[in-house]
Amino acid sequence: MTILLSTKEVAKFLNVNEKMVYTLVAEKGLPANKITGKWSFPKHLVEQWIETNTINYPKLQQPAAVHQNLLIITGSNDPLLDRVVTLFNKTYPQFAAVFGNMGSMGGLRALRQGLCHIAACHLLQEDEEEYNFNFADSELENMPAVINFCKREQGLLLAKGNPKAIGSIADLAKTGIRIVNRSLGTGTRLLFDRELEKMGLEPGGIDGYDKEMPRHLDAGLEILAGKADAAPGIRVVASLLNLDFLPLRWERFDLLVPKEKFFEQTVQSFIGLLNQESLKPLFGGNDGYDLKTTGKIVYPR
């Protein structure tokens, strides 16, 4: 059940006066709804708004030490990325690559704290054209290098045969339809919440909205087990689990690397694996990936 805050409650939550709340709604995009003439604020969206708008972070006295032969990748979960990490470890036995599943925003925070070499992100900007740049600019002191890993098709994972006849995001609010969701801070959750907002849907009216899964595959397995009818996710998971899929958009899935780590041997060796010929055999002809720009430096151009 979604927790709704009143104007007074959200003012206390943000530690501002009530007049400032209206200014934040009008000028800073504080998430809000008007129900029966009164403002209400979904608490989970307010928390997400705080996370994505925070710009002042304490600097670390010293970056966390990272072993020179260890490559740490954090951020958004992707089945193809998991397989590339495995390929890297087989190709370069003198190194070891590990992945921390923290969601796109978690990956950026780990990058800021010096806890990783690479952050995997797919955060759609407000313009719905670009990815990651505004988030990295807000979260990090200096813009990192941005390398495209792939493009992926995002949408809704559905039970095989689509027995509930789900034809759009709006159908998720119908009685008798259950979903599972992705975690707060993931790029998939950001896209899903934005699509719900476009449709004027209240998260509290969607059965299962608060049931969060840490990985795309976990969301798909819930549907396969009959515990949910739909979930936001990527097409490749539908292909792997033989589920139906309702497409929403193609997205750019990037790897962000701090410039001071870009030329480290482990990082360069990993980037060297990123080409269409190396990646294509890892997933055969499965739908849901576009590898035409894999390995391309998106920033700096």
C-alpha angles and dihedrals in degrees: 000000000000115000112226120202124206121229090262092048095048090047089055091044091053093037093235133115120266094253090058090056091065090049090052090051093050101038108022103035098246103182111252143152133201113228117179089344096306128105118245128183124209102228096215091054091047089053090049090048090053092050095049095044099047109115106163116074129166112255118239115243089221130007114247111268114253122194110246093233095046122090114199119196121182137173134056123029119239129165093218092050089053089056093047089053088053090048090050092053091050094045096046109033089170088068133052124212122196131183128214114202102218104137124251096289091046089053091054091050091050089050090051091051094049092244097128144026098223134027119202110213142168104175113160113221125225091260088060089222107082132045135216101347098100092042093050091046091053096042103040133056092224129024111255127219110271120212122182114237097183145307116258135193114240125198143107124318109220136188114268110279090014093252093184091055093233106183103162144009088265091065090066090077093060120113113264097028118115126190138185119217139211122249124276110264095036120119090233091056090048091053093044094051090048091052091049090051091051089054092047091240122155112223089220089064093059116086110232098014091129095050102098128196121202096215138032089239092054090054090050093049090054088058092044089053092052093246093118139020099213145005137180108257149119127291095239090067090053088051093048094048097036093243129145120256136208109201122223107169146323114256137196114242110199141186114223118205126182109240092236090059098039097094097043111124096241092050094047091048091052093047088049089065092056106099132112094251094053096046102039096073091052092070103019111210097330114151123242104060132090111192099178093109098033110140094014116137106238094181133060090031 
